[in-house]
Amino acid sequence: MTEMTKSLETALTSDLFWESINILLSKPHVINKRLWGSKIWFRNTCKPKSTPFKLPATLHLLSDLVATDNVEQYKIQILNELDVDNILPNTSDNEDQVEVLLMELLPKNYSDKQGYQVACLWKDKSSITFYDVTPLNQEQKLCPDFSYTIQLNTNHILLTAISDENSKSFKWLSNTLLPQLIKWGTESESSTKSNMCNESLSLVSQTKYYEKYNDLKVKYGKEMVKIWPECTDASKFVYEDVAIAAYLLLLWEREEPRSSKSFVDLGCGNGLLVYILSQEGHTGVGIDVRKRNIWDMYPPGVVLQTQIDLRFLALKEYALLVTIGYIYKKNIHNTAIE
Ligand SMILES: C[S@@+](CC[C@H](N)C(=O)[O-])C[C@H]1O[C@@H](n2cnc3c(N)ncnc32)[C@H](O)[C@@H]1O
């Protein structure tokens, strides 16, 4: 292990550098293909307890996964180790302030485990240091397992790490991440801001979306991937439907908290979306021209049909189908609805 560095020329200003870093922190999956997202557990403005101050070379790994009831304890541990005190943001200028955050990295691949990184943002030095603090038993493969610093200096951006010369992670940091940071900053500057924030998520809070997605993934996804009887790629479909369900559930919750919605999924395919929405307390039906093997494995409350059987439709679902022209009211006779 030696100190490795990589430097790239850039005309980025400090503001643009931080814009880039914020993209990296809020949406690491845009560049790290092993991730589907991240969750920030805390982000605190801090002040060093003593001067001169130097960030430590490494941090202790967490002893367990981060959860709502132990995050406070981990925060105290991390801030103590960094030798900084929590302060109120904007109580003074940026000088000597360091922002500390704990980030959970969520893996795209089901068999991978999540990772945890602490990031220290040293605003007045245009520098950020990342530490891997993933509990040892997680064997994470999502981020470099060594600490590294990215700093903006006059006319160049510098990566420093204590790493192996042939480390793939170091190569990824120098050849992929570093140029991307410059690119994001340059794009912001030329105000062709490619909106990295998924437009389609803009109706719901991204943090809430990731939380909901993660909850649903744990609740339904893992089991589904195990029992998947179709010849299609289980994780692809499960991911997609869990993502759609997470989005819809938040949208509906926002419209009318705690009320049950009616829905119709036309061309429902495997029916997973109908299954999740039904289990989450909403009433609906899935319709598809072709029945799938997995349909028989869902519990009785999950209504999936190859033909519209109006007896299973609530008035609202029926109205929905009429509205979109899927069925014509004049053709309906002697149904449970009438
Ligand atoms: C692209 S797949 C989408 C499946 C599912 N909604 C999903 O997101 O995984 C389209 C589905 O529409 C179904 N489909 C096509 N034409 C249909 C029709 N006229 N009535 C009902 N289902 C139809 C197909 O069988 C297929 O399952």
PDBQT file of the ligand as one rigid body, heavy atoms in Angstrom, charges set to zero:
ROOT
HETATM    1  C1  LIG A 401     -44.526  -4.861 -21.849  1.00  0.00    +0.000 C 
HETATM    2  S1  LIG A 401     -45.507  -6.025 -21.028  1.00  0.00    +0.000 S 
HETATM    3  C2  LIG A 401     -45.694  -5.221 -19.478  1.00  0.00    +0.000 C 
HETATM    4  C3  LIG A 401     -45.966  -6.179 -18.367  1.00  0.00    +0.000 C 
HETATM    5  C4  LIG A 401     -46.094  -5.563 -16.985  1.00  0.00    +0.000 C 
HETATM    6  N1  LIG A 401     -47.041  -4.472 -16.951  1.00  0.00    +0.000 N 
HETATM    7  C5  LIG A 401     -44.746  -5.067 -16.498  1.00  0.00    +0.000 C 
HETATM    8  O1  LIG A 401     -44.530  -3.868 -16.397  1.00  0.00    +0.000 OA
HETATM    9  O2  LIG A 401     -43.888  -5.916 -16.194  1.00  0.00    +0.000 OA
HETATM   10  C6  LIG A 401     -47.086  -5.779 -21.818  1.00  0.00    +0.000 C 
HETATM   11  C7  LIG A 401     -48.125  -6.723 -21.351  1.00  0.00    +0.000 C 
HETATM   12  O3  LIG A 401     -49.345  -6.391 -21.962  1.00  0.00    +0.000 OA
HETATM   13  C8  LIG A 401     -50.075  -7.584 -22.273  1.00  0.00    +0.000 C 
HETATM   14  N2  LIG A 401     -51.052  -7.231 -23.328  1.00  0.00    +0.000 N 
HETATM   15  C9  LIG A 401     -50.822  -6.895 -24.613  1.00  0.00    +0.000 A 
HETATM   16  N3  LIG A 401     -51.992  -6.618 -25.243  1.00  0.00    +0.000 NA
HETATM   17  C10 LIG A 401     -52.985  -6.751 -24.331  1.00  0.00    +0.000 A 
HETATM   18  C11 LIG A 401     -54.429  -6.584 -24.376  1.00  0.00    +0.000 A 
HETATM   19  N4  LIG A 401     -55.038  -6.206 -25.478  1.00  0.00    +0.000 N 
HETATM   20  N5  LIG A 401     -55.136  -6.800 -23.250  1.00  0.00    +0.000 NA
HETATM   21  C12 LIG A 401     -54.499  -7.179 -22.119  1.00  0.00    +0.000 A 
HETATM   22  N6  LIG A 401     -53.153  -7.362 -22.024  1.00  0.00    +0.000 NA
HETATM   23  C13 LIG A 401     -52.401  -7.156 -23.124  1.00  0.00    +0.000 A 
HETATM   24  C14 LIG A 401     -48.971  -8.552 -22.664  1.00  0.00    +0.000 C 
HETATM   25  O4  LIG A 401     -49.366  -9.903 -22.493  1.00  0.00    +0.000 OA
HETATM   26  C15 LIG A 401     -47.841  -8.160 -21.693  1.00  0.00    +0.000 C 
HETATM   27  O5  LIG A 401     -47.875  -8.936 -20.521  1.00  0.00    +0.000 OA
ENDROOT
TORSDOF 0
